[in-house]
């Protein structure tokens, strides 16, 4: 099931099924999970790696009351210790200023 918005773009038809169009995006984790200025740093080697950019799939949009846009995105975050499994996040509302369209 996909969280749909009034701005979700669909492909397919009623006979063969409809699917939300997925747009590839980069998500800048440093901006999405910005640390508070002056916050003490305590490294946890088994914690989530919230640095850099990860790939995601945008499939919906919602406007905020003040005109800011939020994207509905599926993406994964890796762990700092390099393990293969990742945390899978589905239907997350993410501000557009942390997204970058991928080609």
C-alpha positions as a LaTeX table, in Angstrom:
\begin{tabular}{lrrr}
\hline
Residue & $x$ (\AA) & $y$ (\AA) & $z$ (\AA) \\
\hline
Unk1 & 0.00 & 0.00 & 0.00 \\
Unk2 & 1.27 & 3.47 & $-0.84$ \\
Unk3 & 0.48 & 6.68 & 0.99 \\
Unk4 & $-1.16$ & 8.82 & $-1.67$ \\
Unk5 & $-1.48$ & 12.56 & $-1.89$ \\
Unk6 & $-3.55$ & 14.82 & $-4.13$ \\
Unk7 & $-0.27$ & 15.32 & $-6.04$ \\
Unk8 & 0.62 & 11.64 & $-6.53$ \\
Unk9 & 1.20 & 10.78 & $-10.19$ \\
Unk10 & $-0.16$ & 7.41 & $-11.32$ \\
Unk11 & 0.68 & 5.08 & $-14.19$ \\
Unk12 & $-1.23$ & 2.10 & $-15.54$ \\
Unk13 & $-4.97$ & 1.71 & $-15.84$ \\
Unk14 & $-7.98$ & 0.24 & $-14.01$ \\
Unk15 & $-7.77$ & $-3.02$ & $-15.98$ \\
Unk16 & $-4.09$ & $-3.80$ & $-15.40$ \\
Unk17 & $-3.67$ & $-1.92$ & $-12.15$ \\
Unk18 & $-2.43$ & 1.50 & $-11.19$ \\
Unk19 & 0.92 & 2.24 & $-9.57$ \\
Unk20 & 2.33 & 5.42 & $-8.12$ \\
Unk21 & 5.12 & 6.85 & $-10.28$ \\
Unk22 & 8.37 & 6.70 & $-8.34$ \\
Unk23 & 10.88 & 9.52 & $-8.82$ \\
Unk24 & 14.48 & 8.81 & $-7.84$ \\
Unk25 & 15.79 & 11.31 & $-5.29$ \\
Unk26 & 18.84 & 11.80 & $-3.14$ \\
Unk27 & 18.11 & 12.55 & 0.53 \\
Unk28 & 20.70 & 14.66 & 2.36 \\
Unk29 & 20.70 & 13.04 & 5.78 \\
Unk30 & 22.98 & 15.73 & 7.27 \\
Unk31 & 20.25 & 18.30 & 6.61 \\
Unk32 & 17.29 & 16.07 & 7.48 \\
Unk33 & 18.80 & 15.07 & 10.82 \\
Unk34 & 20.72 & 18.25 & 11.65 \\
Unk35 & 22.35 & 18.24 & 15.08 \\
Unk36 & 21.59 & 21.02 & 17.52 \\
Unk37 & 24.36 & 23.66 & 17.59 \\
Unk38 & 26.84 & 22.86 & 20.33 \\
Unk39 & 25.37 & 19.42 & 21.05 \\
Unk40 & 27.83 & 17.06 & 22.70 \\
Unk41 & 29.02 & 14.27 & 20.41 \\
Unk42 & 29.02 & 10.68 & 21.63 \\
Unk43 & 29.93 & 8.15 & 18.94 \\
Unk44 & 27.94 & 4.90 & 18.97 \\
Unk45 & 29.61 & 2.49 & 16.50 \\
Unk46 & 26.43 & 0.43 & 16.06 \\
Unk47 & 24.22 & 3.49 & 15.51 \\
Unk48 & 22.62 & 4.72 & 12.29 \\
Unk49 & 24.89 & 6.61 & 9.88 \\
Unk50 & 23.03 & 9.91 & 9.45 \\
Unk51 & 25.71 & 11.53 & 7.26 \\
Unk52 & 25.90 & 12.06 & 3.53 \\
Unk53 & 23.22 & 11.29 & 0.98 \\
Unk54 & 21.15 & 8.15 & 0.41 \\
Unk55 & 18.97 & 7.16 & $-2.51$ \\
Unk56 & 15.21 & 7.26 & $-2.14$ \\
Unk57 & 11.97 & 6.98 & $-4.09$ \\
Unk58 & 9.56 & 9.94 & $-4.02$ \\
Unk59 & 5.92 & 8.99 & $-4.65$ \\
Unk60 & 3.78 & 11.80 & $-3.24$ \\
Unk61 & 3.75 & 15.42 & $-2.13$ \\
Unk62 & 1.93 & 17.50 & 0.45 \\
Unk63 & 2.07 & 21.28 & 0.93 \\
Unk64 & 2.54 & 22.70 & 4.40 \\
Unk65 & 0.37 & 25.56 & 5.63 \\
Unk66 & 3.25 & 28.05 & 5.18 \\
Unk67 & 3.95 & 26.97 & 1.60 \\
Unk68 & 6.77 & 24.51 & 2.28 \\
Unk69 & 6.49 & 21.20 & 0.43 \\
Unk70 & 6.94 & 17.74 & 1.94 \\
Unk71 & 7.69 & 14.67 & $-0.14$ \\
Unk72 & 6.46 & 11.16 & 0.64 \\
Unk73 & 9.62 & 9.09 & 0.32 \\
Unk74 & 10.82 & 5.51 & 0.79 \\
Unk75 & 14.51 & 5.15 & 1.63 \\
Unk76 & 17.07 & 3.20 & 3.63 \\
Unk77 & 19.63 & 4.24 & 6.24 \\
Unk78 & 22.75 & 2.19 & 6.89 \\
Unk79 & 24.49 & 1.50 & 10.17 \\
Unk80 & 27.84 & 3.07 & 11.08 \\
Unk81 & 29.48 & $-0.34$ & 11.60 \\
Unk82 & 29.01 & $-1.22$ & 7.91 \\
Unk83 & 26.66 & $-4.19$ & 8.34 \\
Unk84 & 24.75 & $-5.24$ & 5.23 \\
Unk85 & 21.22 & $-4.81$ & 6.56 \\
Unk86 & 19.71 & $-1.36$ & 6.60 \\
Unk87 & 16.80 & 0.37 & 8.26 \\
Unk88 & 13.95 & 0.52 & 5.66 \\
Unk89 & 11.78 & 3.63 & 5.99 \\
Unk90 & 8.47 & 3.70 & 4.09 \\
Unk91 & 6.10 & 6.62 & 3.43 \\
Unk92 & 8.21 & 9.16 & 5.31 \\
Unk93 & 7.34 & 12.87 & 5.10 \\
Unk94 & 10.56 & 14.68 & 4.21 \\
Unk95 & 10.98 & 18.42 & 3.54 \\
Unk96 & 11.79 & 19.15 & $-0.11$ \\
Unk97 & 14.88 & 21.18 & 0.85 \\
Unk98 & 16.70 & 17.94 & 1.74 \\
Unk99 & 15.79 & 16.23 & $-1.57$ \\
Unk100 & 17.67 & 16.26 & $-4.86$ \\
Unk101 & 16.23 & 14.74 & $-8.04$ \\
Unk102 & 18.40 & 11.93 & $-9.40$ \\
Unk103 & 18.89 & 11.36 & $-13.11$ \\
\hline
\end{tabular}
